[in-house]
């Protein structure tokens, strides 16, 4: 029987998992990205914590689809001695493969999990969940990594799997739980009516929800004597309340307010990553949704730059009422259409914005106000984002303030290529620290 979608698959898999003897100390580990919606439903049914299990297979150099091992977080590495011997690879070869794959593993773990630590698996029952298993190579790596992290019991749970994979994986897990094991088996996606791709934002949202981060927004923003170290907040703007995430490091030197692009939110893993780098440099950050959930349904609101800019200005005034941040300089970090809102707000009369950074932005959407921007502005664009790069060059010509256009080689619009988002974060950090130093009150 086919699944409607991953949520339906999660519900049906949860019923199977609840009938298994798992023990009292269970943690559910989802394989990003498609396994997370399924794992979320399983974790909710079990009342167990949810985390990702980050793994990268180590492929034989001349036959990458053949795994000689796998790596996990915290330096974990497992090897297949038979494949290593057959491929004539020595320890230095495996070291080289790990050095190539580990940065990407750590980058993805941070994007999805944010600042939360990896869940400790020592002595626990690890239930590893994916949306289905065809060949089983990734599931095998996940089971081996969970065991290497100290899991006392490893259970692999999936809605659908091929009969061959269930047999071949029994040597790396204690139990395999499946809803459907069809024969013949062609592809996982055939067993779903809706097998659309799970986004990074959806992964982050579900992990946050499972961790309780998204629950219980305070009724009012912090007032005098109530300086938050970080957490979920609500910012009033006219007749609406905007949800945000505020992080204030010890001894902050300034605040950066994030304006997200169309289709994104404060849960954006890319902006969360950049915010984390800024926090490490002593910068407070406010990631805020400039539209409510209902407003986002009308696509016209996403491109209403004047509306978004007004709310961004309201958020800035809110920041200045946080005692620990009141006397510090403030800047804007805008992505995509959010960059237009940031520049529009920076051009408002009386704006005291000290610096603006645009990531893959659309400053052209703020064309009527560009000449009035006084804040030093950094425009960051991917070298392979040709259309947006041209729009940024045209917009920079209209700016009368200090401005700089930096092109990140090899990057596309979302900066998904290895190492490119790290460059964005470093550029933004250095720009804000430099400009805030000159604007310190």
CORGI-V60513 format. One record per run of one state. SS is the DSSP state (A for helix, B for strand, O for the rest). FROM is the first residue (numbers start at 0). TO is the last residue. If there is no record, write none. Layout:
# CORGI-V60513
SS,FROM,TO / SS,FROM,TO
This chain:
# CORGI-V60513
O,0,1 / B,2,2 / O,3,4 / A,5,17 / O,18,24 / B,25,29 / O,30,32 / A,33,45 / O,46,47 / B,48,51 / O,52,54 / B,55,59 / O,60,61 / B,62,70 / O,71,75 / B,76,78 / O,79,79 / A,80,85 / O,86,89 / A,90,112 / O,113,123 / B,124,129 / O,130,131 / B,132,132 / O,133,135 / A,136,147 / O,148,151 / B,152,160 / O,161,161 / A,162,167 / O,168,173 / B,174,179 / O,180,186 / A,187,190 / B,191,191 / O,192,198 / A,199,210 / O,211,228 / B,229,236 / O,237,238 / B,239,246 / O,247,252 / B,253,258 / O,259,267 / A,268,279 / O,280,281 / B,282,287 / O,288,291 / A,292,295 / O,296,297 / A,298,301 / O,302,303 / A,304,318 / O,319,328 / B,329,334 / O,335,335 / A,336,345 / O,346,351 / B,352,358 / O,359,361 / A,362,371 / O,372,374 / B,375,381 / O,382,384 / A,385,397 / O,398,401 / B,402,407 / O,408,418 / A,419,438 / O,439,440
